[in-house]
Amino acid sequence: MSKVTFKDNWELIVGLEVHAELATRTKLFCGCLNEFGNEPNTNVCPVCLGLPGSLPVVNEQAVYFAMRLGEAVNCSVNRSVFARKNYFYPDMPKDYQISQYDLPTNTNGYLDLPEGKRIGIERAHIEEDTGKTTHKGESGRISGADYSLVDYNRAGVPLIEIVSQPDIRTVDQAKSYVSELRQILLALEVSDAKMEEGSIRVDANVSVRPIDESDLRTRCEIKNVNSLRSLGRAIEYEANRHINLYDNGESPTQETRHWDEISGRTRPGRSKEDAEDYRYFPEPDLVPLNPSAAELKLIKDGLPNLPAQRRKNLMDILGSDANDAVILVEREHDAFAVDAIELGGVKESIAKYLINNLADGMGDLSPKALAELTQMEANGDVTSTQARKILVELVANGGAPGEIAEHLGLETIDADAIEKMVLELIGEHPNEWGRYRDGDKKVQGFFVGQIMKATSGQADGKIINQILSEHAKAQ
Ligand SMILES: [Zn+2]
């Protein structure tokens, strides 16, 4: 396979670490509620505050969710061991985070992007989230802050950290990978996957190398990316920064960098710790997780249709092209499309309306109403302009398209009547007609506009155009 060039003769190498909050009712090791947006420090107890003598009890639902994700991304789901990751930072009052280290729950999986590229998944392990610090001061950063506030509501919330192989070669693949993973998490109902609320957080490991080189060069880990757009911009900026350094005979240092949305740049954070800095050791207060083959089979058999399968179904049933299928599944409108077709709707029109007119949602529109509307349009009972008007009404207030057409006084004007009007118009405007016949397409709009005006928009534009071109040929 030929390599994708990022710039000149450089190849982009990206691996992503996606942290997703698991949508459990309670935290990972205690009974505190796992809820976003509550008063600071209200969902806390001795366990998640790390008070001496408190003991963790693992949340069964979190373990089940993590294994469900593992099965969905083709991982081997293993016997796993929790480990203490030791570090001192005020957002972690125990001075360690319970995570998994050398024996994670899920290993060696993969995910196929819609475009076909396969991205390896090294591991997907369970860990607890940290609290949240807010630095008060002009900079909003710890350096130069007047004081800092800490909220432990998030401390101990269950996370799954999904670590990809460095298989990503373009900015689009990086965005597509996160989007696909997000849709899988939603389909599995294991995370609400809201990037803007921080329930999905992405760190990107970025490096570049000459296109003919096979060794990996120094990478930097970019943190603080909170939208797909930022992810794309951050990767692009960082890769260019590396290339410029190499071009100047320098090289990047391995470090953590923060993405700054406003300046559009990354800036250095702490130098990247190696695993040994954390002094990992097996968590003595928790037993290993050891799922039986029967339990794993139950999880695997219970997986829902995943986005890739749903796209395939949509292409089979709707006959829509791959791009439409990607968009409709991403918007979670695919089940609606399939229902509308099964209720007798016209495939092409359903795809067209869903893609172009219903991006913001269906409102009160039902699959049945959409099916009927597309039939009315196909039968010539309403024009496409009228159908769009009815659609707006259906989204806003629901109802049946036939009744709305009647209520709005929409009726089509038959072709004979339109033809008569066109002929009159031609008689009244010989100069414009001459230009039309000479191929001046701009006057076409003039004729269509005049007829639309005379019929208050009830004539079918397609029919007007047809009549115009037939008459031009006949003369
Ligand atoms: Zn707690």
Boltz pocket constraint, residues with backbone or C-beta under 6 A from the ligand:
constraints:
  - pocket:
      binder: B
      contacts: [[A, 27], [A, 30], [A, 31], [A, 32], [A, 43], [A, 44], [A, 45], [A, 46], [A, 47], [A, 48], [A, 49], [A, 155], [A, 156]]
      max_distance: 6.0
